[in-house]
Amino acid sequence: MAVRAAQGYEIAWLAVHSGELLASEPVDAGELVVFEEAEAPVQLDARQDTRLVFGAAVKHPYDLVLGYYSVHTSAEALAKGERNYHDLGERLRGAGTIQDSPVALTKLGPRRSDRPQQTT
């Protein structure tokens, strides 16, 4: 089967929910792939009963800065957004609405040194 993004959409992606798919290389359940920009349709071959989502988007006109939980248009916007997350977390912890989870904090630790990342 061949699928193609709508005209004007430059970025195509797919996520496989169950089964196994061949799209120039194997894509297994739980995987998300983003295709290189191209006008040609994407050839898909299901190796078994497969459920998937195919999507497309218009390429963003400017660079994006990636945070741990969000994507922003500048490093300043990322810093502001993360301050807001921190402040909200403090208020919720102070009200007893949420509690810190040592497991979650441990998992988050290594990734923090990577930020911010800028992408095109």
N, C-alpha and C positions, 0 to 999 in steps of 0.2 A: 504494500500500500504506500502511496506517496501522499504526503501532506505538505501544505505550503502556507506560510503566514499570509495574512491579508495584505493587499498592496499598500505600501507605505510603512509597513511594520518591518523593522530591520533585525530584531533580536527574536530568535525562536528558542524555546526550551520545552522539555518534557520531563515528567516525573512518572515513574512506574510504581503503581500501587501493589500489584500482584502479577506474578508470571515473569517471563523473561522476553526481552525484546532485543532485536538486532537493529541498530541504527548506525551504521558504519563501524560500530563495535558493540559488544554486548552491554545491555543496560538491565540490571537486576532490580527486583522489587526493593523499594526504599531509596533508590538512587534518583538524583536529579541531574540532568545534563543540559548545558547551554550550547547551542550550535554556533559555529562561526557565521558571520554575516555573509549571506549569499542570496541570490535571487532564485536559485534552483530549489525544487521541492526536496524535502527530506524523505528518504526511502526508509520505511519501517517494515520489519519482518518479525511477527510474533512467533516465538519458538514453542509456545504453549498458550493456553487461555491466558490473556493478559489484560489487565485494567490499567489505564494510564490517563494522564492529563497532558494535553499539548497546548501550549500557550505562545503568544507572541506579543511584542511590545515595540513601541517607537523608542529609538535610542534617545537617552537623555541629552539635552544640548550642552551640558557643562559637567565638569568633574564632580564626583561625589566623594564624601569623606565617610568611611565606614567606622561605626562604633560597635561596641559589643552587642547592644540591643537595637540599634537604629542606624539609619543612613541620613546624612545631612549634606547641605550644599556648601558648607565651609567648616573649617576647624573651629571657628568661633561659635557657630550654631551647634556643633557637636558638644562643645564644652558647656554651653548654656543648657542644652537638653540633658546632659548627664548631671549637671548641678540640680536640675529640677527633679530627676529620678532620685538622687541622693536625698534631697529635702523631703520629698514625698515619703520615701522609705523611713526617714527619721520620724516624721509625724505619725505614720502608721505604727511603727514600733513603739513610740511614746504612748499611743492610745491603746496598745495591747492588741491591735488588729492583726499584726504579723509578728513573727519571731524569726531571728536569724537561724539558718540551718548550717551547721558546720560542714556538712557534706557539700552543699551547694556552694558555699564560699570557697572551699578547697578546689572544687572543679573550676571556678571562675578565675582563680589566682593566676595561672600561667598565661592565659589569653590577654590579660590586661596590659602586659608589656608590649603587645603588638600595636596598640592603638596610638593615635588615629592612623588609619590607612587611607590613602587617596587612590581613587581609581578613575578611569576614563570611560 
